[in-house]
């Protein structure tokens, strides 16, 4: 087990749950970063006493003053996050940054040969082979934190003859709702997930089924399978976290409580298993149901499959369009169905680049965001 970790995105949902795990296991935390949550980052620094702490540039002075009595090197902005990703104090980094901001730090950590506990699906969606090539180049280890990908990873241990990945999803708060209902959806409704405690952006993605689309693309890159070998299965109870069917038609599943701390901990302690802060699953009295997703009502899942099938920079454009469209929806500037329309339009409008560089990925992301902003 790794005795120390660095954590980028420490004040978000995954970040705070990672610190629950660190607290339980007695891990040393060498670095913490946050975008703007000064008070919470200060509290974390006082408890875990990292060597480095990083905050967004606009909050740098306020944060530095708040912790001036602590022996911590204060960094700021994207450069600070990237420094943390590559520093040598810890060989394990937990990437809990939201969105495309995680791309460069992930590549930096990979090239340094680190173990990367990976909760930033947007980076793999957008960066794809750029990330996996960096992992190979640096002889790094990329371990999934998403519950579904952690489940798949656990299912395939010792098995290589994968026939199909069955990627489960709860269906979100609007399971079985029609498009007429979706016209009435507000941000407050969309962020109330029935099973998981998550941040606002991922909660909206779950409500739109885009989260399953992003996870489908992530699975293609993580496990080296073709898009058509990843099937999304709606499982409202969120007990079976994913399944893998093998060439002999045997299916192996991973089950547990809907608690991200199990996945976070396994990525940190792999291949060991340690006592967890999560509750044990009691199967008695439980029902397990499985359904096909409604891709007509929720078209972003089908869009994601088309994007990864085409490849190149298309997933990056789709991801960028979705990030900004979700932000606009949360600000009540567009409706829920308009979110769908804008993401589809921006993705289809993107200029195709078959083998994109990092600069191409960033440019595609920017162009897609600009398209959405100019069409609201």
Secondary structure, 3 states (H helix, E strand, C coil): CCCEEEEECCCCHHHHHHHHHHHHHCCEEEEEECCCCHHHHHHHHHHHCCCEEEECHHHHHHHHHHCCCCCCEEEEHHHHHHHHHHCCCCCEEEECCCHHHHHHHHHHHHHCCCEEEECCHHHHHHHCHHHHHHHHHHCCEEEECCHHHHHHHHHCCCCCCEEEEEEEECCCCCCCCCHHHHCCCCHHHHCCCCCCCCCHHHHHHHHHCHHHHHHHHHHHHHHCCCHHHEEEEECCCCCEEEEEEECCCCEEEEECCCCHHHHHHHHHHCCCCCCCCCCCCCCCCCCCCCEECCCCCCCHHHHHHHHHHHCCCHHHHHHHHHHHHHHHHHCCCCCHHHHHHHHHHHHHHCCCCCCCCHHHHHHHHHHHHHHHHCCC
